[in-house]
């Protein structure tokens, strides 16, 4: 009797599991679930662009929806996520509000949304020039008296286009290149991946760099050496002479070996315009470098102490 009861219990459990599996696999019952972190984009921006306008999202909406559908379909949506869009084709300059449309696969319905409309601005498209700087994408250092160097860039300034307020955020355009395949014998041209950034170096999304997302730069391995710096003053005020404490000033320079091998001395000037007192000033030197020769640390130019003394 005990064995019969145990058998029936086991049989009932197995039958229940099999029935549940049948329902899950074959019947695929309905299920409801909430999906969040939905990305919203603009649709038909080209229609606005033809009018010289561009939409500008004030802030990324925190959108979530409740969906219904077959269990397997709902689970797949939860794995892959959802996207949404706002049609801007009929918008005008200024503040606009439009319905958010959820992209859902066949068999899935949306029963509720955290937000049904999104408010955003439409602005005039403007184009402005910004300075371009290109650097290596990793740490580069001197090795055996040589260093990777960027000897030329395709453009000094590039044009940035987009919604007016976004373009005004752009301080400069930064590019990076790799030193792979670099050679000392000759320069090679590579593409610099460029990004528009603000004054803090943070990327500004939503703008276009009209010169292209990849801009050419020439890279080469150059030789490093130290040279003496002879400095003279320009724009010295009448009745004064400049006392330059530049004795022993030396700078590190970079260039092709055959150019700088015998370059022991370089000249430079300090501009004293606007200085008319007898105090000591630290003034940056404008180094007069031959073609193909660069300061090793261009971001920190050499400086000298200057003091004006009255002429007798």
C-alpha positions as CSV (number, residue, x, y, z in Angstrom):
1,X,0.0,0.0,0.0
2,X,2.8,2.4,0.9
3,X,4.6,1.7,-2.3
4,X,1.4,2.4,-4.3
5,X,1.0,5.8,-2.6
6,X,4.6,6.7,-3.2
7,X,4.2,5.7,-6.9
8,X,1.1,7.8,-7.2
9,X,2.8,10.9,-5.7
10,X,5.8,10.5,-8.0
11,X,3.5,10.0,-11.0
12,X,1.4,13.0,-10.1
13,X,4.6,15.2,-9.8
14,X,6.0,14.0,-13.1
15,X,2.6,14.5,-14.8
16,X,2.4,18.1,-13.4
17,X,5.9,18.9,-14.7
18,X,5.1,17.5,-18.1
19,X,1.8,19.4,-18.3
20,X,3.6,22.6,-17.3
21,X,6.3,22.0,-19.9
22,X,3.6,21.4,-22.5
23,X,1.8,24.7,-21.6
24,X,5.0,26.7,-21.7
25,X,6.3,25.2,-24.9
26,X,3.2,24.4,-27.0
27,X,0.6,26.7,-25.7
28,X,3.0,29.7,-24.9
29,X,0.7,31.6,-22.6
30,X,0.3,35.3,-22.5
31,X,2.6,37.4,-20.3
32,X,2.9,41.0,-19.2
33,X,6.2,42.7,-18.4
34,X,7.7,46.1,-18.0
35,X,10.7,47.2,-20.2
36,X,12.8,50.3,-19.4
37,X,15.9,52.1,-20.7
38,X,14.3,52.7,-24.1
39,X,16.3,54.8,-26.5
40,X,14.4,57.5,-28.3
41,X,15.6,58.9,-31.6
42,X,14.4,61.5,-34.1
43,X,12.9,60.3,-37.4
44,X,12.7,62.3,-40.7
45,X,15.4,64.8,-39.6
46,X,16.3,65.2,-43.3
47,X,12.9,67.0,-43.8
48,X,13.9,69.6,-41.2
49,X,17.4,69.9,-42.6
50,X,16.0,70.9,-46.0
51,X,14.5,73.9,-44.1
52,X,17.8,74.7,-42.4
53,X,16.6,73.3,-39.0
54,X,17.6,70.6,-36.6
55,X,15.9,69.0,-33.6
56,X,17.6,69.2,-30.3
57,X,16.8,66.8,-27.4
58,X,16.7,68.7,-24.1
59,X,17.5,65.6,-22.1
60,X,17.4,61.9,-22.7
61,X,13.9,60.7,-21.7
62,X,13.6,58.0,-19.0
63,X,11.1,55.9,-20.9
64,X,9.5,52.6,-19.9
65,X,6.6,50.7,-21.2
66,X,4.4,47.7,-20.2
67,X,4.1,45.1,-22.9
68,X,1.9,42.1,-23.5
69,X,2.3,39.0,-25.7
70,X,3.3,35.4,-25.8
71,X,5.7,34.5,-23.0
72,X,8.5,33.6,-25.4
73,X,8.1,36.8,-27.4
74,X,8.0,39.0,-24.2
75,X,11.1,37.2,-22.9
76,X,12.9,37.9,-26.1
77,X,12.0,41.6,-26.0
78,X,13.2,41.8,-22.4
79,X,16.6,40.4,-23.6
80,X,17.0,42.6,-26.6
81,X,15.3,45.8,-25.4
82,X,13.1,48.3,-27.3
83,X,13.7,51.5,-29.2
84,X,11.4,54.4,-30.0
85,X,11.2,57.4,-32.2
86,X,9.6,60.8,-32.6
87,X,8.6,62.0,-36.1
88,X,9.9,65.6,-36.5
89,X,8.9,66.1,-40.2
90,X,6.1,68.6,-39.3
91,X,7.9,70.5,-36.6
92,X,8.7,74.2,-36.7
93,X,11.5,76.3,-35.1
94,X,11.1,76.6,-31.4
95,X,9.6,74.2,-28.8
96,X,7.7,71.2,-30.1
97,X,5.9,68.2,-28.6
98,X,5.3,65.0,-30.5
99,X,4.0,61.5,-29.8
100,X,6.6,58.8,-28.9
101,X,6.2,55.7,-31.1
102,X,7.5,52.4,-29.8
103,X,9.1,50.0,-32.2
104,X,7.6,46.6,-31.1
105,X,7.9,43.2,-32.9
106,X,4.9,41.4,-34.3
107,X,2.8,39.8,-31.6
108,X,3.7,42.4,-28.9
109,X,1.4,45.1,-27.8
110,X,2.1,48.1,-25.6
111,X,-0.5,48.5,-22.8
112,X,0.9,51.6,-21.1
113,X,3.9,54.0,-21.3
114,X,5.6,56.2,-18.7
115,X,5.5,59.1,-21.2
116,X,3.5,59.3,-24.4
117,X,4.8,62.6,-25.7
118,X,8.3,64.2,-25.8
119,X,9.0,67.9,-25.7
120,X,12.1,69.2,-27.6
121,X,13.5,72.2,-29.4
122,X,14.0,72.8,-33.1
123,X,16.9,75.2,-33.9
124,X,18.5,76.8,-36.9
125,X,21.4,74.8,-38.4
126,X,24.6,76.9,-38.3
127,X,28.2,76.2,-39.4
128,X,31.3,77.6,-37.7
129,X,35.0,76.9,-37.9
130,X,36.9,75.4,-34.9
131,X,40.6,74.7,-34.4
132,X,41.8,71.2,-34.9
133,X,44.5,69.5,-32.8
134,X,45.8,65.9,-33.4
135,X,47.7,63.8,-31.0
136,X,48.7,60.1,-30.7
137,X,46.1,57.9,-29.1
138,X,48.4,56.4,-26.5
139,X,51.4,57.5,-24.4
140,X,54.4,58.1,-26.6
141,X,57.9,58.6,-25.2
142,X,61.4,59.2,-26.3
143,X,63.4,56.1,-26.9
144,X,67.1,56.0,-27.9
145,X,67.0,59.7,-28.8
146,X,63.9,59.3,-31.1
147,X,60.2,60.1,-30.7
148,X,57.0,59.6,-32.8
149,X,55.9,62.9,-34.1
150,X,53.0,64.4,-36.1
151,X,54.6,66.5,-38.8
152,X,51.6,67.7,-40.7
153,X,47.8,67.8,-40.5
154,X,45.4,68.1,-43.4
155,X,43.5,71.1,-41.9
156,X,44.3,73.7,-39.4
157,X,40.6,74.5,-38.8
158,X,37.5,72.5,-39.5
159,X,33.9,73.3,-40.0
160,X,31.3,72.1,-37.4
161,X,27.6,72.1,-38.2
162,X,24.5,71.4,-36.3
163,X,21.8,73.0,-34.0
164,X,23.0,76.5,-33.0
165,X,23.2,75.9,-29.3
166,X,25.2,72.6,-29.8
167,X,27.7,74.3,-32.2
168,X,28.3,77.1,-29.6
169,X,29.3,74.3,-27.1
170,X,32.1,73.2,-29.4
171,X,35.4,74.6,-28.3
172,X,37.7,72.6,-30.6
173,X,38.0,69.4,-32.6
174,X,40.4,66.8,-31.3
175,X,41.8,63.9,-33.4
176,X,43.9,60.9,-32.5
177,X,46.2,58.7,-34.6
178,X,48.1,55.5,-34.0
179,X,51.9,55.2,-34.2
180,X,51.6,51.8,-35.9
181,X,53.9,51.5,-38.9
182,X,55.7,54.7,-38.2
183,X,59.1,55.2,-39.9
184,X,62.1,57.4,-39.4
185,X,63.1,57.4,-43.1
186,X,59.9,59.0,-44.4
187,X,56.5,60.3,-43.2
188,X,53.3,58.3,-43.7
189,X,49.8,59.6,-43.9
190,X,47.2,58.1,-41.7
191,X,43.6,59.0,-40.8
192,X,42.9,60.8,-37.5
193,X,39.6,60.0,-35.9
194,X,38.2,63.4,-34.9
195,X,35.6,64.4,-32.3
196,X,34.1,67.8,-31.5
197,X,34.6,68.6,-27.8
198,X,33.7,71.4,-25.3
199,X,36.1,73.5,-23.3
200,X,36.4,70.7,-20.7
201,X,37.2,68.1,-23.4
202,X,33.8,66.4,-23.2
203,X,32.4,65.2,-26.6
204,X,29.6,67.3,-28.0
205,X,27.1,64.9,-29.7
206,X,24.7,65.8,-32.4
207,X,27.1,68.0,-34.5
208,X,28.7,67.2,-37.8
209,X,32.3,67.8,-38.8
210,X,32.0,68.8,-42.4
211,X,35.6,68.0,-43.3
212,X,34.9,64.3,-42.4
213,X,35.1,62.1,-39.4
214,X,38.6,61.0,-40.5
215,X,41.2,63.7,-41.3
216,X,44.7,63.0,-42.7
217,X,47.8,63.5,-40.6
218,X,51.5,62.7,-41.4
219,X,53.5,60.9,-38.8
220,X,57.1,60.1,-38.6
221,X,59.8,59.2,-36.1
222,X,62.1,62.1,-35.4
223,X,65.4,62.7,-33.5
224,X,65.6,64.6,-30.2
225,X,68.5,66.9,-29.2
226,X,69.3,69.9,-27.0
227,X,70.3,73.3,-28.4
228,X,71.3,76.6,-27.0
229,X,68.6,79.4,-27.2
230,X,69.7,82.9,-28.0
231,X,67.0,85.4,-27.2
232,X,66.5,89.0,-28.2
233,X,63.7,91.5,-27.3
234,X,61.3,93.2,-29.7
235,X,58.9,96.1,-29.0
236,X,61.1,97.5,-26.3
237,X,59.6,100.9,-25.1
238,X,61.4,104.1,-25.9
239,X,63.9,105.2,-23.3
240,X,64.4,101.6,-22.0
241,X,66.7,98.7,-22.7
242,X,65.9,95.1,-21.9
243,X,67.9,93.0,-19.5
244,X,67.4,89.3,-20.5
245,X,68.5,86.7,-18.0
246,X,68.8,84.1,-20.7
247,X,72.4,82.9,-20.0
248,X,72.5,79.1,-20.3
249,X,69.0,78.7,-21.6
250,X,68.7,75.4,-23.5
251,X,65.8,73.8,-25.2
252,X,65.0,70.4,-26.5
253,X,64.2,70.3,-30.2
254,X,62.9,67.6,-32.6
255,X,63.5,67.0,-36.2
256,X,64.9,64.7,-38.9
257,X,68.5,63.7,-38.0
258,X,70.1,65.2,-41.1
259,X,68.5,68.6,-40.2
260,X,69.2,68.9,-36.5
261,X,72.5,66.9,-36.2
262,X,74.6,70.1,-36.3
263,X,71.9,72.5,-35.1
264,X,73.6,73.8,-31.9
265,X,72.0,77.2,-31.6
266,X,68.5,78.5,-32.3
267,X,67.2,82.1,-31.9
268,X,64.1,83.4,-30.4
269,X,62.4,86.7,-29.5
270,X,60.4,88.0,-26.5
271,X,57.7,90.6,-27.2
272,X,57.7,93.3,-24.6
273,X,54.7,95.2,-26.0
274,X,52.6,96.4,-23.0
275,X,55.5,96.2,-20.5
276,X,56.6,99.7,-19.4
277,X,57.8,99.2,-15.8
278,X,61.1,98.2,-14.2
279,X,59.8,95.0,-12.6
280,X,61.0,91.5,-13.6
281,X,58.6,89.7,-15.9
282,X,58.7,86.1,-17.1
283,X,58.0,86.2,-20.9
284,X,57.5,83.2,-23.3
285,X,60.0,83.0,-26.1
286,X,58.9,82.8,-29.7
287,X,61.5,80.3,-31.0
288,X,62.6,80.8,-34.6
289,X,62.8,77.2,-35.8
290,X,63.9,76.0,-39.2
291,X,61.4,74.1,-41.4
292,X,60.9,70.6,-40.1
293,X,62.2,71.4,-36.6
294,X,59.8,71.5,-33.6
295,X,60.0,72.2,-29.9
296,X,59.9,68.9,-27.9
297,X,57.4,70.4,-25.5
298,X,55.4,72.8,-27.6
299,X,52.7,73.1,-24.9
300,X,55.2,74.5,-22.4
301,X,57.3,77.0,-24.4
302,X,60.6,78.3,-23.0
303,X,60.5,81.6,-21.1
304,X,63.1,84.1,-19.9
305,X,63.2,86.7,-17.1
306,X,63.1,90.2,-18.5
307,X,63.6,93.5,-16.7
308,X,63.5,97.0,-18.3
309,X,66.1,99.5,-17.2
310,X,66.0,103.2,-18.1
311,X,68.6,104.3,-20.6
312,X,71.0,107.0,-19.4
